[in-house]
Structure formats: structure tokens, C-alpha cells
Amino acid sequence: MLELRNIRKVYNAGSITELKLFDDFSLTVDDGEFVSVIGSNGSGKTSLLNIICGSIPIESGDVLVGGESIAKEKDFVRCRRIGRVYQNPSLGTSPNLTMLENLSLADNKGKSFGLRFGINKKRIDYYTEQLASLGLGLEDKLNVKMGALSGGQRQAVALLMATMTPLEFLILDEHTAALDPKTAEVIMQLTDRVVREKGLTAIMVTHNLRYAVEYGTRLIMMDKGSIAFDKRGAEKAALTTDEVLAKFNTLSIE
Amino acid sequence: MLDSIISTLTQGFIYALISFGVYITYSILDFPDLTTDGSFPLGAAVTAVLLTNGCNPYLTLLVAIAVGALAGLITGLIHVKLHVRDLLAGIITMTALFSINLQIGGSNLVVERATATIFNAEPIMTLFGGMSLLYRKLIVSFILIVVVKIILDLYFKTKSGLLLRAVGDNQTLVTALAKDKGNMKILGLVIANALVALAGCIVCHEQRSFSATMGTGQVVFGLATVIIGITLFRRMSFVKGTTAVVIGSILYKACITVALAAGLPANLLKLITALLFLLVLVLSGRKGEEIIHA
């Protein structure tokens, strides 16, 4: 279980551009939930993810996993249990390393990065099989530099890398936003499959209302640093894109 | 003529150690590290003092590596722990090292003719004693550069090496792998400056002297050779970066040799170094933006 308790987050504190985003923000995500988070620009969606991952500091409040506070853990320490996929496909992989080297790095997460040979040849079959399951024709490009692949291909590999080792939380930060509609659909279906197969707890920020409605087990709409709308279970399943859009518009007009 | 080619090659091999260091910081870590101008004479100063005091010449190699590593560690700590910008962190260490080098070796220190160096101590004399000193220097520096190159190439393939390459490429990925990107940068700076100080050490053996100003322009040399090497072999992916920068180093030293042979006064050497670097930047189409952006 992931808990955000009484989070207070102020940007540019003390300056003329001070912006109080979260004042007393709390959110609990149960194990196995797949939460879609929507909301207009500046509503705090990405800040929410950054606070969970420890990428930005908070003024007060607490972040807990399974009842234990992780607020004092640095970002890279929290990453032991968190996998994250970003909007920008180039953030999830290392462009000058080959795909095989990238996958080998991801495969070694949680273990020591010492002086052993970086690529484990015995794992190549496994990588090939995983890549083939993406259906993007990547399985014969293991020795191609990551930077030479398309955004969609890189994002698919980034997703594979983020979920390769055991993890508790998958954080998806508008991870389909930079992709063309067809590739976005492929990545979204892939995400859904990975989350189901691995039984992950996932939080997905998206601007695509249809994805938010179609995928996931819970839908949260953020507005100006608070939760305007929170539906789960059967209520969530019954939601339609039109309903959500209507609700979204009432908030945006204010 | 032949002697001149041999000595240019020797220079190219020895100074290629600086190219390796700059290759790691500039090309792999994307960190413009000016510590180089201080760690190079640091390696030479320590070596000159040790040789003068009768230390085993081969031991000086290890000591130089250690003090260079320390210099890199300091720049790394200033940058990572004290959050000082990369360029400034290097400038701080470089400036501090100038005084430290003066303290260690004075403004000039000459190693006596009678003192054994890595070029004429055992077991080198047993192996290559039949050759003239000129050729012996070439052989020894070639062996050294090949050994260091192979070690580096192997290191880049280890898990640690892959992570080091990733940190310059995409820091976010390193964090995502639950590793501290700051520690990886420090590690890179430590390795790079250890190599640069080793270059200073071998130069001291080769020319039997240390001078406090010998570091000036070495980072420019390193950057130029890395950019020459990488630009020349850009389309030949089978040529490793380490090989490319050694060739860059040799070409660079060849240009200097030609300039001197054409009658250029030695006092203008740094001017030529700077102009040559500018030429390399313009021709390679980089124009320095990658140096400044970090």
C-alpha cells in the first residue's frame, strides 16, 4: 500500500512567484490497483509522481509504503521498488549503448554493478523472447544503439526495462503522450498486459481521457492540487469517456 | 627525419593517456573537467621528487595514479556533494593544484642523468637494452598505452563500465536503476585523473624534468585529440573510442612537430595549440557548444 499523508508542496517558496500546489494532500493506493490520474496542466499530476519517486522535495507530510515512511529516502533508493516510464522516450534508455547493453543494465537492477562482464550471454534468449512479445520487430536489433530506434520502439524497451526486475510500483508519467496514436495504443496495451501479468500497483498520469476510462481499476481527476473526482471498482468500470469529459470541462472552466 | 617520426609517435603514445582521461570525462561523462591541467603536473611533480629521492621508477607510476585519482576525487566531491557546477569544480581543483604542485616540486625540478627511469631501469634493459634510448622510449610507451587501452576497453564492458557510460548518456536511467549517479560521476573523474597524472608521470620520466607550468593547455590538448579521434572515426563503428583518441593524439603531436620543424618559435606553442583546437572544433562542426552546455 502506498500512502501520501498531508503533503504540503510549495514551489518558489518566499518569492513573488510562490505557488502553493498541495496544502494538505492525501492519497492512498492499495496494492494491485491501477490508478489513472487525469487533470489539466498545473493540477499537480506530475508533481504527485515526483513526490512519490522523491524527485522533488516536499515542505511537510509523509510518503509511506506498507506503513513505513520512505520520505527520507533519496530518489535512487526509492527506485529499488519503483519502475518509472517517462513521457520522453529517451529518458528510459541510454542512447549510446546498444539495446542488449541497455537490457543487461536493467536486468542487473538491485544487484551490484561491479567488475563482472556486463552482458550475460545466457540471458540473450530471454531478452529476445521478451522483445519478440512486443511485436515491434525488435528481437533482431539487440546490437543496435538505442538512439537509432524510433520513439515508440524506445518507449516499448523502456517499459520492458522498467519492469524487468521485481518491483512494487510502476509509475507512468504520460508515457504515451509523445507517441503517434497507433504506437500509443500498442504501448498502452502492452502496459496493461505487463501490469496484469506481474500484478503491479500502477499509477498512470495521462491526458488521454479514453485511456483513463478504458484501462485501470481506479480513476482520479486532479484539480488545483486536490482530488476532484475519485472512482474505483464497479463505479470506475461504469464510467464513460463522455461523463469524464463533461466533469473535466466543468473543472477547466472555473 | 626518422628520429623525428619516432619521437613524435612516442609523444603521441604518452600523451594519449591524457586523451583517455578526457575521453572519459568529456565524451563519456559529458563533464568538461579542467582538473586535467592540474593533475597532469601533479603526476610529474610527485614523480620528479620520488625519482630524485631514489624511489623505484616503476613505483612512481602507481603513486602518480593514486595522487591523480585523489585529484579527481576532490573535483568529484566538490561537484556532487557541494553542488558546484562541473566546469567550476574542475577550475577550483586545478587552481588549488597549482600551489600544491609548487609545494611538491618547486617551479622546476630536474631529474639527474644518473637516475634510473622506466626507460632504462631493469627489466627494460634486459629486454630492450640492445636498442637506442629513442627506440626504447617508443617501445615502452607503446606497451604502456596498449596495456591501458586494453584495461579500459575491458572495463567499459563490465557492469560498472556500462553504468559509467550510461550516466553521461542519461542520468535519469542510472537513478531508475537504483544507483547514485553522483557516485558514478566521481568514479569517472577518479579514473580519468588517475590516467592524466600517469601521463604526467611518464612525461617526467621521458624529459627528466618537472615544471609547474607544464599543465597549461593539457585539457585543450586532450579535448582536441578526443574530438579529432571521434570525428575521424565517426562512421567506423568498429574502431573503439580508445583507439580513435590514441590516433587523435598522434596526429596532434605530428602537427606540433611539423610546426616546430617549420621554424615556429617554441614560445608560440600554446598559441598554436589553441589555434589548432579551434580549427579542430570548426572542422568537426562542434564549435564548442557541447563543452559549454554542461
Boltz contact constraints between the chains, C-beta under 6 A:
constraints:
  - contact:
      token1: [A, 75]
      token2: [B, 175]
      max_distance: 6.0
  - contact:
      token1: [A, 76]
      token2: [B, 175]
      max_distance: 6.0
  - contact:
      token1: [A, 76]
      token2: [B, 178]
      max_distance: 6.0
  - contact:
      token1: [A, 76]
      token2: [B, 179]
      max_distance: 6.0
  - contact:
      token1: [A, 76]
      token2: [B, 180]
      max_distance: 6.0
  - contact:
      token1: [A, 79]
      token2: [B, 175]
      max_distance: 6.0
  - contact:
      token1: [A, 79]
      token2: [B, 176]
      max_distance: 6.0
  - contact:
      token1: [A, 79]
      token2: [B, 178]
      max_distance: 6.0
  - contact:
      token1: [A, 80]
      token2: [B, 178]
      max_distance: 6.0
  - contact:
      token1: [A, 84]
      token2: [B, 176]
      max_distance: 6.0
  - contact:
      token1: [A, 91]
      token2: [B, 172]
      max_distance: 6.0
  - contact:
      token1: [A, 94]
      token2: [B, 166]
      max_distance: 6.0
  - contact:
      token1: [A, 94]
      token2: [B, 169]
      max_distance: 6.0
  - contact:
      token1: [A, 94]
      token2: [B, 170]
      max_distance: 6.0
  - contact:
      token1: [A, 94]
      token2: [B, 173]
      max_distance: 6.0
  - contact:
      token1: [A, 95]
      token2: [B, 169]
      max_distance: 6.0
  - contact:
      token1: [A, 96]
      token2: [B, 169]
      max_distance: 6.0
  - contact:
      token1: [A, 101]
      token2: [B, 162]
      max_distance: 6.0
  - contact:
      token1: [A, 105]
      token2: [B, 162]
      max_distance: 6.0
  - contact:
      token1: [A, 108]
      token2: [B, 159]
      max_distance: 6.0
  - contact:
      token1: [A, 109]
      token2: [B, 177]
      max_distance: 6.0
  - contact:
      token1: [A, 109]
      token2: [B, 178]
      max_distance: 6.0
  - contact:
      token1: [A, 113]
      token2: [B, 159]
      max_distance: 6.0
  - contact:
      token1: [A, 113]
      token2: [B, 160]
      max_distance: 6.0
  - contact:
      token1: [A, 113]
      token2: [B, 163]
      max_distance: 6.0
  - contact:
      token1: [A, 114]
      token2: [B, 159]
      max_distance: 6.0
  - contact:
      token1: [A, 114]
      token2: [B, 160]
      max_distance: 6.0
  - contact:
      token1: [A, 115]
      token2: [B, 158]
      max_distance: 6.0
  - contact:
      token1: [A, 115]
      token2: [B, 160]
      max_distance: 6.0
  - contact:
      token1: [A, 116]
      token2: [B, 159]
      max_distance: 6.0
  - contact:
      token1: [A, 118]
      token2: [B, 157]
      max_distance: 6.0
  - contact:
      token1: [A, 118]
      token2: [B, 158]
      max_distance: 6.0
  - contact:
      token1: [A, 118]
      token2: [B, 159]
      max_distance: 6.0
  - contact:
      token1: [A, 118]
      token2: [B, 162]
      max_distance: 6.0
